[in-house]
Amino acid sequence: MWLAKLDKAGNLMWQKCIGGSGIDYSYNIATTHDRGFIVSSTSASNDTNISGNHGQLDNLIVKLDSTGNIEWKRCYGGRQDDGMQDILQTKEGTYICAGYTNSTDGDIISKHDTTDYWVMELDASGNILWQKCLGGNDRDVAKCLTQDETGNVVIGGITLSRDGDLGTGINSGQGDMWIVKLGNPTAIAALQSPLWKIYPTYTDGNVYIEGGNAHSHICVYNLLGQPTPFTRQLSAGVIIINIRNNSPGQYYIRITENGRSQTQKLLLY
């Protein structure tokens, strides 16, 4: 991915390449309140200056300062292709991005089928505040987004679906433009707050889950989607998971209960 800043006369002020051995390309870039930049992009790399790729293409968000120095960068997604095609900073300083996902694991929750609109709000450091998948039984890709004067989020893209969030009889052709309006992100975040508190995400073995019980179904799996061994115990309403017998690296823990589920990325050192 190549980023460059030009002055008013078209002279190069600075440039920066970000990526690894895989394909890496940017979709959009927006200015931030601190006169820096936030970039929505897609990356298939997991080396050089890219880390944390979940598999295939990941959504890569990069925050730069005003002179092009990287302040933080992070991969989001699952084992299939995922990408964010537009991003903006809210008045509150958070970031909202929209694009697509083909994954059903990793950072993605409640995808419909094939390819869905994928919308996320991130805090100032890139942590996920909430996310939402929108779509139906076919390919749905969000291309752009904006906020209205009251903070509602409006998303535009293309849909091939004829069910799910679109209902029936809405799509009138082979591929239609689909405009979606979501409520103020503050309200969305309250509705979609995590069901369980899972911590720490950077651990030497023990992971704690608050809000679970003896009937909660828990699975831990590696980057290949393979289940990995762990032990569990329940103490004072907190589930204690131990993954210490696994090799250091990145894992995912998924808890399911009464048809609801939550997935959290873990780093074992």
Secondary structure, DSSP 8 states (H G I E B T S, - for coil): -EEEEE-TTS-EEEEEE---SS-EEEEEEEE-TTS-EEEEEEE---STT-----SSSEEEEEEE-TTS-EEEEEEE--SS-EEEEEEEE-TTS-EEEEEEE--SSTT--S--SSSEEEEEEE-TTS-EEEEEEE--SS-EEEEEEEE-TTS-EEEEEEE--SSGGG-SS---SSSEEEEEEE--HHHHHHHT--SSEEE-SEESSEEEEES--TT-EEEEEETTS-B---EEEEETTEEEEE-TTS-SEEEEEEEEETTEEEEEEEEE-
